[in-house]
Amino acid sequence: MIELFESVPNFSEGRRRDVVDGITSAASDAFVLDVDADADHNRVVVSVAGSRDRLLRALLAAAGEAAERIDLREHTGVHPRVGAVDVIPIVPLGTTSMEEAIDAAHELGDRVWETLHVPVFFYGQREGVSLADIRAGRATPSLGDRDSHPTAGAVCIGARHLLVAFNVILYELDLVAARALARSIRESAAGLRGVQALAFELPGQRVQLSMNLFRLDETTPADVIGELHRRGVAMGAEELVGLCPAVAAGPVADGRLLEARLASAAAGTGADRCAEIATEEHSALARRLKREAAELGGLAADQDAVLGGAERAAALARVLDAAGVLDAELEALLAAAAGGLRAAVSVATRTLYSARVDALDARLP
């Protein structure tokens, strides 16, 4: 099976639409799953996926565009940052191993330093350095030094598992109290397992609790909201940053499921390939695949939709194969999509739809 990865690079620009579009366009050699720009944080998160070579080419191109167009000396925004290309995580998908992701991260770091001369911090548990260490000045670059690039700063590159970036607006708390709350729910402070948290003051006297949830089998957004309710915290809008793995999804993830976007990307690419073949049958299939790509991209996070999405992703592989447009990369995308959605099917849903789930399981690798 082909090596398949997701990456969620964070760039220090969320206000200038032309710069965001330029970065996104540069990344388009990979499958662009989502673009999430935030003007308050002045930051954009671009979710991309693909095989190793495709993904690394796309990330290097996007990093080059950002390094050329973002001057960190002029940057303002509430989110901490060390570079124009601030963080590039490499996430293994499907059957790809963490070791393969670490190797890919190091290859990307070498390319960034050699091509762009932007200093690189390698981070992650196996590197012995965390993002918090880097941002606090407790680490030195793995490649280059902090002063090597005066306008682009440095970039943090590492391998990690899937996580959820999740924000909540807090009512009736000032920034001091919100920071105390953030500290208290962090795993590092014996709070919730798998939670990293910061608090920010946004324009309009809004206070935001910003979290990364990195143990999704133990803590999901719903668990965090439950804990905040238990503590009597008054809350406003909930927000995902980027996409959400289906296993951790709740209503806030409607239309933002990672696996559904993977299936959507495969359907959209299949549609383009069918359109190029341009026989009457392929042209008709291209139109159907484009509709399927749009529907999957907006898939709801409820159990019926998740099960149906898994079935559709599994069926797409057969459809694209019969049309002669399936390759190893699309097959891997659809396998990761179907498998991830299937993993999110609850015991209750499996009991209710046992025949459908059994048929789905028979089709999965």
C-alpha positions as a printed Julia matrix, in Angstrom:
365×3 Matrix{Float64}:
   0.0    0.0     0.0
   1.25   3.48   -0.86
   2.47   5.79    1.92
  -0.3    8.32    2.58
  -0.09  11.4     4.76
  -2.09  14.41    5.86
  -0.42  17.71    6.71
  -1.95  20.76    8.36
   0.56  23.57    7.85
  -0.09  26.79    9.78
   0.94  30.02    8.04
   1.19  33.43    9.71
  -1.32  35.19    7.46
  -5.09  35.23    7.8
  -6.05  38.71    6.59
  -4.63  39.27    3.11
  -6.77  37.17    0.78
  -4.26  37.32   -2.07
  -1.5   35.88    0.11
  -3.75  33.12    1.44
  -4.81  32.27   -2.12
  -1.19  32.24   -3.26
  -0.19  29.82   -0.51
  -3.18  27.58   -1.26
  -2.41  27.57   -4.96
   1.22  26.66   -4.26
   0.02  23.71   -2.16
  -2.31  22.41   -4.86
   0.08  19.73   -6.1
  -1.33  17.81   -3.13
  -5.04  17.28   -2.46
  -6.22  20.48   -0.75
  -8.93  19.4     1.69
  -9.64  22.63    3.55
  -8.48  26.23    3.98
  -9.32  27.9     7.31
  -8.2   31.53    7.67
  -8.66  33.53   10.88
  -8.19  37.3    10.84
  -7.97  37.66   14.64
  -5.16  35.12   14.9
  -3.8   36.34   11.53
  -3.2   32.73   10.65
  -4.37  30.26    8.02
  -4.51  26.48    8.38
  -4.38  24.55    5.11
  -5.28  20.84    5.25
  -3.63  18.78    2.5
  -3.14  15.08    1.84
  -1.35  12.83   -0.59
   1.44  10.39   -1.22
   4.87  11.25    0.14
   6.45  12.78   -2.97
   3.33  14.73   -3.9
   2.83  16.05   -0.38
   6.44  17.12    0.15
   6.53  18.96   -3.18
   3.33  20.79   -2.26
   4.51  21.71    1.24
   7.86  23.0    -0.02
   6.12  25.11   -2.66
   3.66  26.54   -0.12
   6.48  27.24    2.34
   8.38  29.06   -0.39
   5.36  31.2    -1.24
   4.82  32.09    2.43
   8.49  32.86    3.06
   8.5   35.21    0.07
   5.27  37.06    0.86
   5.1   37.21    4.68
   7.42  39.47    6.66
   7.31  38.31   10.26
   8.7   41.65   11.43
   5.41  43.28   10.41
   3.11  40.5    11.58
   0.45  41.11   14.23
  -2.03  38.6    15.64
  -2.99  36.97   18.91
  -1.51  33.53   18.16
   2.12  32.82   19.14
   4.4   32.13   16.16
   8.06  31.66   15.28
   7.82  31.9    11.51
   5.94  32.88    8.37
   5.5   29.14    7.9
   4.96  28.49   11.57
   4.2   24.78   11.96
   4.12  21.88    9.51
   2.91  18.61   11.08
   3.13  15.38    9.09
   0.35  12.92    9.98
   0.31   9.26    8.87
  -2.96   8.07    7.34
  -4.29   4.57    6.75
  -1.58   1.92    7.03
   1.29   4.44    7.02
   3.47   4.23   10.15
   4.66   6.97   12.48
   8.23   6.05   11.57
   7.45   6.84    7.93
   5.94  10.16    8.98
   9.04  11.06   11.0
  11.25  10.22    8.02
   9.08  12.37    5.74
   9.22  15.26    8.24
  13.02  15.13    8.28
  13.19  15.01    4.49
  10.94  18.06    4.29
  13.04  19.9     6.88
  16.21  19.23    4.91
  14.55  20.54    1.73
  13.24  23.67    3.45
  16.67  24.55    4.83
  18.57  23.73    1.63
  16.09  25.47   -0.7
  14.67  28.36    1.32
  17.39  28.85    3.97
  14.68  29.05    6.63
  15.83  27.57    9.97
  14.06  24.36   10.99
  13.06  23.07   14.41
  12.16  19.38   14.45
   9.59  18.81   17.18
   7.61  15.96   18.67
   7.93  13.35   21.37
  10.65  11.43   19.56
  12.61  14.62   18.94
  12.67  15.52   22.64
  11.4   19.04   21.86
   7.84  20.37   21.99
   6.26  23.36   20.29
   5.95  24.97   23.71
   9.73  24.59   24.21
  10.41  26.22   20.84
   8.03  29.13   21.37
   9.43  29.76   24.84
  12.99  29.94   23.49
  14.05  26.73   25.22
  15.28  25.08   22.0
  17.75  25.82   19.24
  17.07  25.12   15.56
  17.93  21.67   14.27
  19.0   23.23   10.96
  20.36  26.76   10.69
  20.03  29.35   13.44
  17.31  31.75   14.51
  18.83  34.68   12.61
  19.29  32.89    9.3
  16.18  34.4     7.7
  15.29  37.9     8.93
  11.77  38.04    7.43
  10.51  34.44    7.46
  11.71  33.5    10.94
  11.85  29.73   11.45
   9.59  26.73   10.83
   8.62  23.9    13.18
   8.31  20.53   11.43
   7.33  17.28   13.12
   5.32  14.07   12.91
   2.24  13.51   15.04
  -0.99  11.56   15.19
  -4.39  13.01   14.3
  -5.68  15.72   16.6
  -8.55  18.18   16.81
  -8.02  21.94   17.07
 -11.04  23.27   18.91
 -11.96  26.76   20.15
 -14.69  27.98   22.47
 -15.74  31.55   23.25
 -16.0   32.12   27.0
 -18.52  34.41   28.67
 -18.19  36.07   32.08
 -14.43  35.42   32.29
 -11.67  37.96   31.8
  -8.33  36.98   30.26
  -6.69  36.28   33.62
  -9.45  33.87   34.65
  -9.51  32.3    31.18
  -5.78  31.63   31.33
  -6.22  30.02   34.73
  -8.97  27.84   33.26
  -6.75  26.89   30.32
  -3.95  25.87   32.66
  -6.3   23.79   34.79
  -7.64  21.66   31.95
  -4.28  20.85   30.36
  -3.0   17.31   30.58
   0.34  18.72   31.79
  -1.46  20.12   34.85
  -3.35  16.88   35.59
  -6.45  18.19   33.85
  -8.11  16.45   30.91
  -6.14  13.74   29.16
  -4.79  14.8    25.8
  -5.59  18.51   26.1
  -3.33  21.45   25.36
  -4.96  24.82   25.99
  -4.32  28.55   25.68
  -6.54  31.58   26.22
  -6.63  34.62   23.95
  -8.33  38.0    24.05
  -9.95  38.73   20.69
 -11.25  42.05   19.36
 -14.62  43.09   20.75
 -13.64  42.08   24.29
 -14.14  38.42   23.46
 -12.14  35.74   25.26
 -11.36  32.49   23.49
 -10.26  29.14   24.88
  -8.11  27.53   22.18
  -7.3   23.82   22.47
  -5.55  20.96   20.75
  -7.01  17.55   21.62
  -4.37  14.93   20.88
  -5.7   11.78   22.58
  -8.92  11.4    20.66
  -9.66   7.97   22.12
  -9.81   9.62   25.56
 -10.95  13.23   25.06
 -13.16  14.63   22.29
 -14.69  18.11   21.9
 -17.85  16.78   23.52
 -15.84  15.67   26.57
 -14.31  19.14   26.89
 -17.7   20.84   26.65
 -19.06  18.44   29.25
 -16.22  19.3    31.62
 -16.7   23.04   31.13
 -20.44  22.64   31.8
 -19.59  20.67   34.94
 -17.43  23.58   36.11
 -20.22  26.06   35.42
 -18.35  27.89   32.65
 -20.59  30.07   30.47
 -19.78  29.43   26.8
 -20.57  30.87   23.41
 -19.67  29.71   19.91
 -17.71  26.5    19.37
 -15.31  26.33   16.43
 -13.16  23.73   14.73
  -9.9   24.83   13.15
  -9.35  22.69   10.09
 -10.94  19.25    9.92
 -12.04  16.66   12.47
 -11.46  12.9    12.38
 -14.8   11.14   12.4
 -14.05   9.21   15.6
 -14.07  12.49   17.55
 -16.85  14.25   15.68
 -19.98  15.87   17.06
 -22.36  18.48   15.65
 -19.6   21.12   15.48
 -17.9   18.91   12.84
 -20.84  18.88   10.41
 -19.34  19.4     6.96
 -15.79  19.26    8.33
 -15.04  15.53    8.58
 -11.48  14.67    7.56
 -12.36  11.29    6.07
 -15.29  12.67    4.11
 -12.98  15.3     2.59
 -10.52  12.54    1.63
 -13.31  10.7    -0.19
 -14.44  13.99   -1.75
 -10.93  14.63   -3.07
 -10.81  11.17   -4.62
 -14.23  11.63   -6.23
 -13.28  15.04   -7.59
 -10.04  13.74   -9.08
 -11.9   10.8   -10.59
 -14.35  13.26  -12.12
 -11.54  15.25  -13.71
  -9.96  12.12  -15.15
 -13.27  10.9   -16.55
 -13.86  14.32  -18.1
 -10.48  14.09  -19.84
 -11.37  10.71  -21.35
 -14.55  12.39  -22.61
 -16.5    9.43  -23.94
 -20.24   9.82  -23.47
 -20.21   7.32  -20.6
 -17.19   8.92  -18.92
 -18.62  12.42  -19.29
 -21.84  11.32  -17.6
 -19.84   9.65  -14.83
 -17.76  12.81  -14.4
 -20.91  14.81  -13.68
 -22.1   12.25  -11.13
 -18.69  12.16   -9.45
 -18.61  15.94   -9.15
 -21.97  15.85   -7.35
 -20.69  13.06   -5.13
 -17.55  15.07   -4.31
 -19.65  18.07   -3.28
 -21.99  15.98   -1.12
 -19.18  14.11    0.61
 -17.32  17.35    1.29
 -20.31  18.59    3.29
 -21.12  15.3     5.03
 -22.85  15.66    8.39
 -21.32  14.19   11.53
 -24.34  12.17   12.68
 -24.21   8.37   12.77
 -26.45   7.73    9.76
 -24.36  10.06    7.62
 -21.07   8.59    8.86
 -22.13   5.02    8.05
 -23.45   6.13    4.69
 -20.2    7.99    4.02
 -18.16   4.88    4.74
 -20.3    2.9     2.32
 -19.97   5.57   -0.36
 -16.18   5.78    0.01
 -15.87   2.01   -0.3
 -18.15   1.98   -3.36
 -16.21   4.8    -5.02
 -13.11   2.65   -5.28
 -15.01   0.12   -7.37
 -16.6    2.82   -9.52
 -13.28   4.51  -10.29
 -11.63   1.17  -10.96
 -14.36   0.17  -13.42
 -13.92   3.53  -15.16
 -10.19   2.96  -15.49
  -9.2    6.05  -13.47
  -8.25   4.48  -10.12
  -4.58   4.55   -9.15
  -2.77   3.55   -5.96
  -3.02   7.02   -4.44
  -6.77   7.37   -4.94
  -7.23   3.82   -3.7
  -5.29   4.71   -0.53
  -7.33   7.9    -0.04
 -10.6    5.98   -0.29
  -9.37   3.16    1.98
  -8.36   5.71    4.64
 -11.71   7.5     4.23
 -13.84   4.37    4.46
 -11.79   2.92    7.32
 -11.87   6.14    9.35
 -15.6    6.58    8.9
 -16.22   2.92    9.73
 -14.22   3.31   12.95
 -16.61   6.09   13.98
 -19.69   3.87   13.7
 -20.98   3.33   17.23
 -21.95   0.0    18.75
 -25.58   1.13   18.77
 -25.47   1.99   15.07
 -23.8   -1.3    14.24
 -26.54  -3.14   16.11
 -29.26  -1.19   14.32
 -27.73  -1.66   10.86
 -25.89  -4.95   11.33
 -26.43  -6.19    7.77
 -25.13  -2.95    6.26
 -22.1   -2.87    8.53
 -21.28  -6.52    7.81
 -21.47  -5.83    4.08
 -19.24  -2.77    4.51
 -16.68  -4.71    6.54
 -16.5   -7.33    3.8
 -15.5   -4.62    1.31
 -12.85  -2.93    3.44
  -9.17  -3.89    3.11
